[in-house]
């Protein structure tokens, strides 16, 4: 680290550094906020996909049972 022996000459540089760091911090906070929103969106989408998968599995099972009853129990082997 350098010590400032020239009086106020370094303060302008410090001020620029502080402003740059504040800008960078603000950008990082914005990026973090967007990333958190994306994660929440993906979680909601995953829950929706999971619920739809469960619904389709139940419908599939229901239709297989209906087909087995109507067809006399002859189920095609997969």
N, C-alpha and C positions, 0 to 999 in steps of 0.2 A: 504494500500500500504506500502511496505517496502522501507526504504531508504538504499542506499548502503553505508555502512560505512567501508567496507573492501577494498576499492579502486577499482581495476579492476576485482575482483572476480565475480561480478554479470554480467559483460558485456558479458561473454560467454553465460550465461543463457538467457540474453536479445537477443543476436544474434540468438540463437536457436529458441526462441519464434518468433522473426521477420520472420525467414525463414519458420517456420511452418505456420504462419499466411499468408505469401505470397503464399505458396503452396496451402493452403486451399482456398484463394481468387482466385487463378488461376483455381482450380478445380471447384469452384462455377461459375466462369465466363464461363468455358467450358460447364457446365451443363445448364446454362441459355441460351447460344447460341444454344445448341442442342434443348432445349425446344422451343425456338422461331422458329427454323426451322421446328420442328414438328407441331407447331401451323399453320404456313404458309402452310405446306403440307396438313394439315387437312382442312384448309379453301379452298384450291384449289380443294381438293377432294369433299368437300361439294358442291361447285359451279358446279362441273362436274355432280354430282349426281342430283342436282336440274335441270340442263339443260336437262339431259336425261329424268327425270321425266316429264318435260314440253313437251318434244318431244313425249314421249309415250302417254301422255294425248291427244295431238293434233292428233296423229295417230289414237288413239282409237275413238275420236269424228268423224274423217273423215270416218273411217270404219263403224261406226254406221250409219252415214248419208247415205253412199253408200248402206248399207244393207237395210235401211228403204226405199230407192228409189227402189231398186231391188225387195224387198219383199212386196211391196205395203203398207208399213207403219205398218205392224204387227210386233211390237217389243216385245220380250219376257220380261215379268216383272221380275225384280231382287228381 
